Structures are given as structure tokens and as C-alpha cells.
Amino acid sequence: MKKIIRKLISQYNNHRFSKKVRVGKRALFGRTSDIQLQDGSRKNDVFIGDDVMMLGRVISQNGGKITLSDKVNIRGETIIGAVNCISIGAGTIISNNVTIMDNNNHPISLSARKKMVAEGWGGGGWLWKHSESKPIKIGENVWIGQFARINKGVVIGDNSIVGANTVVTKDIPANNIVVGNPGKIVREVKR
């Protein structure tokens, strides 16, 4: 019975999200899946490839581009937010509670922050377009552990592993394991 309910939820969400963004074949969504297009983002700004399992949340603001290639697996409570560009390569697995943001979420200048607070919680100063942003590129067959954070401007090479609780602030070459805060390469991935 649970299997049937999960399948119905996924079919409903697939239909619902296909109206909102571009969704490939056999994409799987759950109860916790969410896709938000904010501040002028449109359907073509988010692409979800074939055979993707997406249980997390995707947010595009101000035309931020998000691409989830084929067979990407994103677990629950993960947040992917773009005002610039985030691309995730085929076969990548992203664990629970991961944060991938291509921006600072808010401006860092004192005057801009004061204006933001003065406008109130719903004011336009809180939008990501007022913060610094840089694209994120995550390669193919990458594994990102629980509670990791991937910061703006980072490139993670194919086959790399990001350990649980790691904060990635710099590029990771292909075939490496990175852990810690800030993330440091500890060794190469064994073939």
C-alpha cells in the first residue's frame, strides 16, 4: 500500500512540476519535493533530466539557471538555490540536508543590509539579486555527504566525494575526496 501511495504522489508531483519547469522522463518526486520560481524566473530556467530522484527543494530567483542532469539523486531537506547558474552532472548523489547556493543570500555591504532591514522581512532588498553570486558546476558521478554546503563559484570535478558536514569554498579537481570546514582534499578516489 505504501508503495502505491508513493507512486501516486510522485506521478502527481511529476505532472505538477512539469507545468512549472522542464522535466525529463521518469523523474521521481516525493512529498518533500518543491520547486520555486521567484522574482522573474521562468519555466526554462530549471531543467530536470531523465530518471532524476528529487526529494529536496530547488529555488530559482531572477532567472537563475538550474540543471539537474540525468540520474541525479537529491535527498530530502536539500536546498539548491540559484540567481546565477548551478549545473549538476549525471549520476551525482546528493544526501540529506545539503545546501548548494550560488550566492550569498543577501548583500554584504553595511548600507545595503541596513536598507534591507528597514524595508522589513518582505522587502525587495532580501532578494538574492542584491547579493554576490558566481556559478557552481558539479561534475558527473559526484557524491555529496549529509549536511555539506557548496558555496558560490565552486567547481567539483567528476567522481569526487564531499564528506558529511564539509563546507566547500574552493574548486575540487576530479577524483578527489574532500572533508572539513573549510573543505580540504584528503586523498584521491580509488578506482
N, C-alpha and C positions, 0 to 999 in steps of 0.2 A: 504494500500500500504506500509506504514512504517513497519508494522508487517512482511510482506513478505520480504522486504529488510533486516530487522534484522535477519530473519530466514536464508536467503541465506548467509549473512555474517557469521553467526555462523556456518553453515554447511561447508562453505569454510574454515574457520579457524580451525574447528574441524579436517577436513581432513588434512590441512597443519600441524597442531601441532601434529597429530597422527603419522606423519612421523618423527617428531623430538623427541618426548618423549612418554611415556606410558600414554594413555588417556582412562579412563573408558567410560561406556555407557552414553549417553545423556548429555555429558558435553556441556556447553554453553559458547561460546566465543563471544566477541564483537569487534568493530573496534579498540578499545584501547588495546586489549589483546596483550601480547608479551611474548614470551619465548625465552631466550637466553642461549645457551650453549657455554661457553667460556673457554679458557685455559685448554683444555683437557677434559672437561665434555662431557658425552655421554648420549645417549637416556635413559638408565636405571637409570640415576642419578635423574630424575624427574618423579614423578608419580602423575597423576591427577585422582581422583576417580570418581565414578558414580555420575551423577546429580550435578556436580560442576558447578557453575557460576563463571567464571574467567574473569574479565574485567581489571585487573591490569597487572603488569609485574613481571615475575619470571626470576631470573638470577642465574645460577649455574656456578661457576668457579672452576677449578682444582678438579673436581669430587665431589663437594658439593652436598649432597643429600637433595631433597625437596619432601615432601609427603603431598599432599592435600587429606585428606580422603573424603569419600562420603558426598555429600550435603553441602560442604563448599561453601560459597558465598564471593567472593572477589570483591569489587567495584573498580571503576576507579581510576587511578593515584596511586594506592597502589603498593609498591615495596617490593618484597620478594627476598633477596639475600643470597646465601649460598656458603661458601667454606668448611664448616664442615657439619652440618645437621640441617634442620628445619622440624619438623613434626607438622601438624595442624589436630586436631581431627574432627570427623564427626559432621556436623551441626553447625560448627563455622561460624559466620558472621563477616567479616572484612570490615569496612566502607571505604570511600574515603580517599586518601592521607595518608594512614598508611605506616610506614616504619618498616620492620622486617628484621634485619640484624644480622647474627651470627658472625660477625667480625667487626673490627674497620675500614675497608675500606682501610687503609694504615698503614704502620709501625709507631710506636711512638718514636723509638729511633732517636736521632738527626742525627747520621751518615747515617742511612738508609733513612731518609727524604731528606737529602742533596743529596744523591746519586740519589734518585727518581727524584728530581727536575732537577739535572744535566743531566739525561737521556732524559728529555723532556717529553711532555704530553703523547706520545705513548709508552714510555719505559716500560720494564718488571717490574720495581720497583713499578709501580702503581697497579700491580695485588694483589688481596686480599690474596693470599697465603703468602705474606710477612707480613701480619698483624696478631694480636692475634685473635683467634676465639674459640668459645665454642658453643655446640649445644643449640638449642631452642626447647622446647616442649610446644605446646599449646594444651590443652585438648579439650574434646568434649563440644559442646553447649556453647562455649565462644562467647562473643560479644565484639568487639574492636571498639571503637569510632573513629570518624574522627580526623585526624592529630596526632594520637597516634604514639609512637615509642616504639618498643620492642627491647631491646638490647641483646647482646650475653649472653649465659649462663642462660637464664631465663626459668623457668618452670611456666606455668599458668595452674592452676587446672581447672577441669571440672566445667561448669556452671558459671564461673566468668565473671565479666564485667569490662572492661577497659574504663574509661571515655575519652571523647574527649580531645585532647591535652595532654594526660598523657604520661610521659616517664617512662617506666617500666625497672628498673635496678636490681630488686630482685624478687625472686620467689613469686608467689601469690597462696596461698592454694585454694582448691576447694571452690566454693560457696561464693566468696567474691567480693566486689566492690572496685576498686582502682582508685584514681584520683590524679592529681597533678604532679609536677615536682620537685623532683623525686616522683614517684607514691607511695601513702600511702593507706593502707586499711582503708576505712571509715565505712563499715558495711558489714554484711552478706547479701547474696541474699535471698529474701523471697521466700518461697516455695509455 
